[in-house]
Amino acid sequence: MMLPEHKVALNKWDLERQKRMRIHLDDQEWEDVSRAVVESLQLRKSVRLRMYHDFEELEVNGIVDRVDQLKGSFMVDGEWFLFKDIEGVRLEP
């Protein structure tokens, strides 16, 4: 027999076990990210960004509309994202 508290704890433990690890970019990768974001913003080029999410692989495709350096965020197609969540970048030809 299992108590409800134990079932909740097991479900929470299983969820934590499935979380993805955050990737940390080195200086060269951050330079590539900043170059791609600036090109997308200024030249209106489409950019493909791999973003961190706790449980799934997330990819953002579009053109960077705005950058807020104070908040460390940027806008793609009307939705805000954080720079710290970027795991990779590629400019679309």
The first five atom37 places (N, CA, C, CB, O) and aatype in JSON, in Angstrom:
{
  "aatype": [12, 12, 10, 14, 6, 8, 11, 19, 0, 10, 2, 11, 17, 3, 10, 6, 1, 5, 11, 1, 12, 1, 9, 8, 10, 3, 3, 5, 6, 17, 6, 3, 19, 15, 1, 0, 19, 19, 6, 15, 10, 5, 10, 1, 11, 15, 19, 1, 10, 1, 12, 18, 8, 3, 13, 6, 6, 10, 6, 19, 2, 7, 9, 19, 3, 1, 19, 3, 5, 10, 11, 7, 15, 13, 12, 19, 3, 7, 6, 17, 13, 10, 13, 11, 3, 9, 6, 7, 19, 1, 10, 6, 14],
  "atom_mask": [
    [1, 1, 1, 1, 1],
    [1, 1, 1, 1, 1],
    [1, 1, 1, 1, 1],
    [1, 1, 1, 1, 1],
    [1, 1, 1, 1, 1],
    [1, 1, 1, 1, 1],
    [1, 1, 1, 1, 1],
    [1, 1, 1, 1, 1],
    [1, 1, 1, 1, 1],
    [1, 1, 1, 1, 1],
    [1, 1, 1, 1, 1],
    [1, 1, 1, 1, 1],
    [1, 1, 1, 1, 1],
    [1, 1, 1, 1, 1],
    [1, 1, 1, 1, 1],
    [1, 1, 1, 1, 1],
    [1, 1, 1, 1, 1],
    [1, 1, 1, 1, 1],
    [1, 1, 1, 1, 1],
    [1, 1, 1, 1, 1],
    [1, 1, 1, 1, 1],
    [1, 1, 1, 1, 1],
    [1, 1, 1, 1, 1],
    [1, 1, 1, 1, 1],
    [1, 1, 1, 1, 1],
    [1, 1, 1, 1, 1],
    [1, 1, 1, 1, 1],
    [1, 1, 1, 1, 1],
    [1, 1, 1, 1, 1],
    [1, 1, 1, 1, 1],
    [1, 1, 1, 1, 1],
    [1, 1, 1, 1, 1],
    [1, 1, 1, 1, 1],
    [1, 1, 1, 1, 1],
    [1, 1, 1, 1, 1],
    [1, 1, 1, 1, 1],
    [1, 1, 1, 1, 1],
    [1, 1, 1, 1, 1],
    [1, 1, 1, 1, 1],
    [1, 1, 1, 1, 1],
    [1, 1, 1, 1, 1],
    [1, 1, 1, 1, 1],
    [1, 1, 1, 1, 1],
    [1, 1, 1, 1, 1],
    [1, 1, 1, 1, 1],
    [1, 1, 1, 1, 1],
    [1, 1, 1, 1, 1],
    [1, 1, 1, 1, 1],
    [1, 1, 1, 1, 1],
    [1, 1, 1, 1, 1],
    [1, 1, 1, 1, 1],
    [1, 1, 1, 1, 1],
    [1, 1, 1, 1, 1],
    [1, 1, 1, 1, 1],
    [1, 1, 1, 1, 1],
    [1, 1, 1, 1, 1],
    [1, 1, 1, 1, 1],
    [1, 1, 1, 1, 1],
    [1, 1, 1, 1, 1],
    [1, 1, 1, 1, 1],
    [1, 1, 1, 1, 1],
    [1, 1, 1, 0, 1],
    [1, 1, 1, 1, 1],
    [1, 1, 1, 1, 1],
    [1, 1, 1, 1, 1],
    [1, 1, 1, 1, 1],
    [1, 1, 1, 1, 1],
    [1, 1, 1, 1, 1],
    [1, 1, 1, 1, 1],
    [1, 1, 1, 1, 1],
    [1, 1, 1, 1, 1],
    [1, 1, 1, 0, 1],
    [1, 1, 1, 1, 1],
    [1, 1, 1, 1, 1],
    [1, 1, 1, 1, 1],
    [1, 1, 1, 1, 1],
    [1, 1, 1, 1, 1],
    [1, 1, 1, 0, 1],
    [1, 1, 1, 1, 1],
    [1, 1, 1, 1, 1],
    [1, 1, 1, 1, 1],
    [1, 1, 1, 1, 1],
    [1, 1, 1, 1, 1],
    [1, 1, 1, 1, 1],
    [1, 1, 1, 1, 1],
    [1, 1, 1, 1, 1],
    [1, 1, 1, 1, 1],
    [1, 1, 1, 0, 1],
    [1, 1, 1, 1, 1],
    [1, 1, 1, 1, 1],
    [1, 1, 1, 1, 1],
    [1, 1, 1, 1, 1],
    [1, 1, 1, 1, 1]
  ],
  "atom_positions": [
    [[0.84, -1.18, 0.0], [0.0, 0.0, 0.0], [0.89, 1.24, 0.0], [-0.96, 0.0, 1.22], [1.92, 1.29, 0.67]],
    [[0.46, 2.25, -0.76], [1.25, 3.46, -0.89], [0.41, 4.66, -0.42], [1.73, 3.66, -2.35], [-0.73, 4.83, -0.83]],
    [[1.0, 5.47, 0.43], [0.32, 6.67, 0.91], [0.31, 7.74, -0.19], [1.02, 7.22, 2.18], [1.21, 7.77, -1.03]],
    [[-0.71, 8.6, -0.2], [-0.76, 9.66, -1.21], [0.48, 10.56, -1.19], [-2.01, 10.51, -0.99], [0.92, 11.03, -2.23]],
    [[1.03, 10.8, -0.01], [2.23, 11.64, 0.1], [3.41, 10.98, -0.6], [2.57, 11.91, 1.57], [4.23, 11.66, -1.22]],
    [[3.49, 9.65, -0.5], [4.57, 8.93, -1.16], [4.42, 8.97, -2.68], [4.62, 7.48, -0.67], [5.4, 9.11, -3.41]],
    [[3.19, 8.86, -3.13], [2.94, 8.91, -4.57], [3.31, 10.29, -5.13], [1.45, 8.6, -4.87], [3.91, 10.38, -6.2]],
    [[2.96, 11.35, -4.42], [3.31, 12.7, -4.84], [4.83, 12.86, -4.87], [2.68, 13.75, -3.9], [5.37, 13.43, -5.82]],
    [[5.52, 12.36, -3.86], [6.97, 12.46, -3.8], [7.62, 11.68, -4.94], [7.49, 11.95, -2.46], [8.59, 12.16, -5.54]],
    [[7.12, 10.49, -5.26], [7.65, 9.71, -6.36], [7.43, 10.4, -7.7], [7.02, 8.34, -6.38], [8.32, 10.4, -8.55]],
    [[6.27, 10.99, -7.89], [6.0, 11.72, -9.14], [6.92, 12.92, -9.28], [4.53, 12.16, -9.18], [7.41, 13.21, -10.37]],
    [[7.15, 13.63, -8.18], [8.04, 14.79, -8.2], [9.47, 14.35, -8.5], [7.98, 15.54, -6.86], [10.17, 15.01, -9.27]],
    [[9.91, 13.26, -7.9], [11.25, 12.75, -8.14], [11.43, 12.34, -9.59], [11.55, 11.57, -7.21], [12.47, 12.61, -10.19]],
    [[10.42, 11.68, -10.17], [10.49, 11.25, -11.55], [10.55, 12.44, -12.5], [9.3, 10.37, -11.89], [11.27, 12.41, -13.49]],
    [[9.8, 13.49, -12.2], [9.81, 14.69, -13.02], [11.18, 15.37, -12.96], [8.72, 15.67, -12.56], [11.69, 15.8, -13.99]],
    [[11.77, 15.46, -11.78], [13.1, 16.06, -11.63], [14.16, 15.24, -12.37], [13.46, 16.17, -10.14], [15.1, 15.8, -12.92]],
    [[14.0, 13.94, -12.39], [14.96, 13.06, -13.05], [14.94, 13.24, -14.57], [14.66, 11.61, -12.7], [15.96, 13.0, -15.22]],
    [[13.82, 13.67, -15.13], [13.68, 13.84, -16.57], [14.15, 15.2, -17.07], [12.25, 13.64, -16.96], [14.2, 15.42, -18.28]],
    [[14.51, 16.11, -16.18], [14.94, 17.44, -16.59], [16.23, 17.38, -17.41], [15.14, 18.34, -15.38], [17.11, 16.57, -17.15]],
    [[16.31, 18.27, -18.4], [17.52, 18.39, -19.22], [18.54, 19.25, -18.49], [17.19, 18.99, -20.6], [18.19, 20.12, -17.69]],
    [[19.8, 19.0, -18.8], [20.88, 19.82, -18.24], [21.07, 21.05, -19.12], [22.21, 19.0, -18.12], [20.96, 20.97, -20.35]],
    [[21.36, 22.18, -18.5], [21.59, 23.42, -19.25], [22.99, 23.39, -19.87], [21.43, 24.66, -18.32], [23.96, 23.02, -19.21]],
    [[23.08, 23.79, -21.15], [24.35, 23.88, -21.85], [24.93, 25.27, -21.65], [24.19, 23.56, -23.37], [24.22, 26.26, -21.81]],
    [[26.21, 25.34, -21.31], [26.87, 26.63, -21.14], [27.78, 26.88, -22.34], [27.69, 26.66, -19.81], [28.62, 26.04, -22.68]],
    [[27.61, 28.02, -22.98], [28.37, 28.36, -24.17], [29.7, 29.0, -23.8], [27.57, 29.31, -25.07], [29.81, 29.7, -22.8]],
    [[30.71, 28.75, -24.62], [32.0, 29.4, -24.4], [32.02, 30.75, -25.1], [33.18, 28.51, -24.9], [31.04, 31.14, -25.74]],
    [[33.13, 31.48, -24.99], [33.21, 32.84, -25.53], [33.02, 32.88, -27.04], [34.55, 33.46, -25.17], [32.35, 33.78, -27.55]],
    [[33.59, 31.93, -27.77], [33.45, 31.9, -29.23], [31.99, 31.68, -29.63], [34.33, 30.8, -29.83], [31.51, 32.31, -30.56]],
    [[31.31, 30.79, -28.93], [29.9, 30.53, -29.24], [29.04, 31.75, -28.93], [29.39, 29.32, -28.44], [28.11, 32.05, -29.67]],
    [[29.35, 32.47, -27.83], [28.61, 33.69, -27.52], [28.84, 34.76, -28.58], [29.01, 34.22, -26.14], [27.93, 35.53, -28.9]],
    [[30.05, 34.81, -29.13], [30.34, 35.75, -30.2], [29.51, 35.43, -31.44], [31.84, 35.75, -30.54], [28.99, 36.33, -32.09]],
    [[29.4, 34.13, -31.77], [28.57, 33.7, -32.9], [27.1, 34.06, -32.67], [28.72, 32.19, -33.13], [26.4, 34.49, -33.59]],
    [[26.63, 33.87, -31.44], [25.24, 34.19, -31.1], [25.0, 35.69, -31.26], [24.91, 33.75, -29.65], [24.01, 36.1, -31.88]],
    [[25.89, 36.51, -30.71], [25.68, 37.96, -30.78], [25.75, 38.44, -32.23], [26.73, 38.7, -29.94], [24.98, 39.32, -32.61]],
    [[26.65, 37.88, -33.03], [26.74, 38.26, -34.44], [25.46, 37.9, -35.17], [27.95, 37.58, -35.11], [24.95, 38.71, -35.96]],
    [[24.93, 36.72, -34.94], [23.71, 36.28, -35.6], [22.51, 37.13, -35.19], [23.43, 34.8, -35.29], [21.67, 37.48, -36.02]],
    [[22.43, 37.46, -33.91], [21.3, 38.28, -33.43], [21.37, 39.68, -34.04], [21.31, 38.38, -31.88], [20.35, 40.22, -34.46]],
    [[22.56, 40.26, -34.1], [22.72, 41.61, -34.68], [22.39, 41.58, -36.17], [24.15, 42.13, -34.46], [21.69, 42.47, -36.66]],
    [[22.87, 40.58, -36.9], [22.55, 40.47, -38.33], [21.06, 40.32, -38.55], [23.3, 39.29, -38.96], [20.49, 40.92, -39.46]],
    [[20.42, 39.52, -37.73], [18.98, 39.33, -37.85], [18.24, 40.63, -37.57], [18.5, 38.24, -36.91], [17.28, 40.96, -38.26]],
    [[18.69, 41.35, -36.56], [18.04, 42.6, -36.18], [18.24, 43.68, -37.24], [18.57, 43.09, -34.84], [17.28, 44.35, -37.64]],
    [[19.47, 43.86, -37.71], [19.78, 44.95, -38.63], [19.45, 44.64, -40.09], [21.24, 45.31, -38.51], [18.95, 45.5, -40.81]],
    [[19.73, 43.41, -40.52], [19.55, 43.05, -41.93], [18.26, 42.29, -42.19], [20.71, 42.23, -42.39], [17.97, 41.92, -43.32]],
    [[17.48, 42.06, -41.13], [16.19, 41.36, -41.21], [16.35, 39.96, -41.79], [15.2, 42.16, -42.07], [15.54, 39.5, -42.6]],
    [[17.43, 39.27, -41.35], [17.66, 37.89, -41.75], [17.0, 36.96, -40.74], [19.18, 37.58, -41.85], [16.93, 37.25, -39.55]],
    [[16.51, 35.84, -41.25], [15.91, 34.85, -40.37], [17.0, 34.11, -39.61], [15.03, 33.86, -41.17], [18.06, 33.81, -40.16]],
    [[16.73, 33.82, -38.35], [17.7, 33.15, -37.49], [17.02, 31.94, -36.84], [18.27, 34.11, -36.41], [15.83, 31.97, -36.56]],
    [[17.81, 30.89, -36.61], [17.3, 29.69, -35.93], [18.08, 29.54, -34.63], [17.44, 28.4, -36.84], [19.3, 29.38, -34.64]],
    [[17.38, 29.59, -33.51], [18.0, 29.52, -32.19], [17.55, 28.26, -31.46], [17.66, 30.77, -31.37], [16.35, 27.99, -31.35]],
    [[18.51, 27.5, -30.95], [18.19, 26.39, -30.04], [18.15, 26.95, -28.64], [19.23, 25.21, -30.16], [19.11, 27.57, -28.17]],
    [[17.03, 26.75, -27.97], [16.82, 27.34, -26.65], [16.7, 26.25, -25.6], [15.56, 28.22, -26.66], [16.3, 25.12, -25.88]],
    [[17.07, 26.61, -24.37], [16.94, 25.69, -23.23], [15.5, 25.63, -22.77], [17.86, 26.13, -22.07], [14.81, 26.65, -22.68]],
    [[15.04, 24.42, -22.49], [13.76, 24.19, -21.85], [13.98, 23.0, -20.92], [12.6, 23.92, -22.9], [14.77, 22.11, -21.22]],
    [[13.29, 22.98, -19.8], [13.51, 21.94, -18.8], [13.3, 20.53, -19.34], [12.6, 22.16, -17.64], [14.04, 19.62, -18.96]],
    [[12.31, 20.32, -20.2], [11.93, 18.96, -20.56], [11.95, 18.63, -22.04], [10.59, 18.7, -20.05], [11.81, 17.47, -22.4]],
    [[12.13, 19.61, -22.92], [12.1, 19.33, -24.34], [13.1, 20.2, -25.1], [10.7, 19.54, -24.9], [13.58, 21.2, -24.57]],
    [[13.41, 19.8, -26.33], [14.27, 20.6, -27.18], [13.42, 21.67, -27.84], [15.01, 19.72, -28.25], [12.44, 21.35, -28.52]],
    [[13.78, 22.91, -27.64], [13.0, 24.04, -28.14], [13.81, 24.77, -29.18], [12.58, 24.99, -26.99], [15.0, 25.04, -28.98]],
    [[13.18, 25.11, -30.3], [13.84, 25.84, -31.36], [12.98, 27.04, -31.73], [14.11, 24.94, -32.59], [11.77, 26.92, -31.91]],
    [[13.62, 28.21, -31.85], [12.93, 29.43, -32.21], [13.42, 29.84, -33.59], [13.16, 30.56, -31.16], [14.62, 30.0, -33.81]],
    [[12.49, 30.02, -34.53], [12.82, 30.45, -35.89], [12.14, 31.77, -36.15], [12.39, 29.39, -36.93], [10.96, 31.95, -35.83]],
    [[12.87, 32.72, -36.75], [12.26, 33.99, -37.1], [13.28, 35.09, -37.18], [0.0, 0.0, 0.0], [14.49, 34.84, -37.23]],
    [[12.79, 36.31, -37.19], [13.62, 37.51, -37.29], [13.58, 38.23, -35.95], [13.15, 38.44, -38.45], [12.51, 38.43, -35.37]],
    [[14.74, 38.62, -35.46], [14.83, 39.35, -34.19], [14.25, 40.74, -34.4], [16.31, 39.42, -33.67], [14.71, 41.48, -35.27]],
    [[13.24, 41.1, -33.6], [12.58, 42.39, -33.7], [13.2, 43.44, -32.79], [11.1, 42.25, -33.39], [13.4, 44.58, -33.19]],
    [[13.51, 43.04, -31.56], [14.04, 43.98, -30.56], [15.01, 43.26, -29.64], [12.9, 44.63, -29.74], [14.94, 42.04, -29.47]],
    [[15.91, 44.03, -29.04], [16.86, 43.51, -28.05], [16.81, 44.43, -26.85], [18.32, 43.41, -28.63], [16.88, 45.65, -27.0]],
    [[16.69, 43.87, -25.65], [16.71, 44.62, -24.4], [17.91, 44.15, -23.59], [15.36, 44.44, -23.6], [17.85, 43.12, -22.92]],
    [[19.01, 44.91, -23.67], [20.23, 44.5, -23.0], [20.12, 44.57, -21.48], [21.38, 45.35, -23.47], [20.77, 43.79, -20.78]],
    [[19.33, 45.48, -20.96], [19.17, 45.59, -19.51], [18.51, 44.35, -18.92], [18.35, 46.83, -19.17], [18.91, 43.89, -17.85]],
    [[17.53, 43.82, -19.6], [16.84, 42.63, -19.12], [17.48, 41.35, -19.64], [15.38, 42.67, -19.53], [17.13, 40.26, -19.19]],
    [[18.42, 41.46, -20.58], [19.06, 40.28, -21.15], [18.1, 39.46, -21.98], [0.0, 0.0, 0.0], [18.11, 38.23, -21.91]],
    [[17.27, 40.15, -22.76], [16.26, 39.43, -23.54], [16.18, 39.99, -24.96], [14.89, 39.51, -22.86], [16.72, 41.06, -25.26]],
    [[15.5, 39.25, -25.81], [15.29, 39.67, -27.19], [13.92, 39.18, -27.65], [16.41, 39.13, -28.12], [13.36, 38.25, -27.09]],
    [[13.4, 39.84, -28.69], [12.07, 39.52, -29.19], [12.18, 38.93, -30.59], [11.15, 40.77, -29.19], [12.84, 39.49, -31.46]],
    [[11.53, 37.78, -30.8], [11.43, 37.16, -32.11], [9.95, 36.96, -32.4], [12.21, 35.8, -32.17], [9.25, 36.26, -31.68]],
    [[9.5, 37.6, -33.48], [8.1, 37.48, -33.91], [7.11, 37.77, -32.78], [7.84, 36.09, -34.46], [6.12, 37.06, -32.62]],
    [[7.39, 38.8, -31.99], [6.47, 39.24, -30.95], [6.56, 38.52, -29.62], [0.0, 0.0, 0.0], [5.77, 38.8, -28.72]],
    [[7.5, 37.6, -29.47], [7.63, 36.86, -28.22], [9.04, 37.06, -27.64], [7.35, 35.36, -28.43], [10.03, 36.98, -28.37]],
    [[9.11, 37.33, -26.33], [10.38, 37.6, -25.66], [11.05, 36.31, -25.2], [10.17, 38.54, -24.47], [10.39, 35.38, -24.75]],
    [[12.39, 36.28, -25.33], [13.22, 35.16, -24.89], [14.43, 35.71, -24.16], [13.64, 34.26, -26.09], [14.82, 36.86, -24.38]],
    [[15.03, 34.9, -23.3], [16.22, 35.3, -22.55], [17.49, 34.83, -23.25], [16.16, 34.75, -21.12], [17.54, 33.71, -23.77]],
    [[18.52, 35.69, -23.25], [19.8, 35.31, -23.84], [20.41, 34.11, -23.12], [20.76, 36.49, -23.81], [21.06, 33.27, -23.75]],
    [[20.22, 34.03, -21.82], [20.84, 32.94, -21.05], [20.29, 31.57, -21.43], [20.62, 33.18, -19.57], [20.91, 30.55, -21.1]],
    [[19.16, 31.52, -22.11], [18.56, 30.26, -22.52], [19.03, 29.77, -23.88], [17.07, 30.4, -22.53], [18.65, 28.67, -24.3]],
    [[19.85, 30.55, -24.58], [20.32, 30.16, -25.91], [21.36, 29.05, -25.78], [20.92, 31.38, -26.67], [22.31, 29.16, -24.99]],
    [[21.18, 27.99, -26.55], [22.13, 26.88, -26.57], [22.86, 26.78, -27.91], [21.42, 25.56, -26.26], [23.88, 26.1, -27.99]],
    [[22.37, 27.43, -28.94], [23.02, 27.4, -30.24], [22.28, 28.31, -31.2], [0.0, 0.0, 0.0], [21.13, 28.68, -30.96]],
    [[22.95, 28.66, -32.31], [22.36, 29.6, -33.27], [22.82, 29.24, -34.68], [22.73, 31.06, -32.94], [23.9, 28.69, -34.88]],
    [[21.94, 29.57, -35.65], [22.29, 29.4, -37.05], [21.48, 30.41, -37.85], [22.02, 27.94, -37.53], [20.26, 30.51, -37.7]],
    [[22.17, 31.16, -38.71], [21.48, 32.1, -39.62], [20.94, 31.33, -40.79], [22.43, 33.23, -40.1], [21.59, 30.42, -41.32]],
    [[19.74, 31.68, -41.21], [19.14, 31.05, -42.38], [19.65, 31.77, -43.63], [17.56, 31.09, -42.31], [19.77, 33.0, -43.63]],
    [[19.95, 31.02, -44.68], [20.47, 31.65, -45.92], [19.41, 32.44, -46.64], [21.01, 30.59, -46.87], [19.68, 33.02, -47.69]]
  ]
}
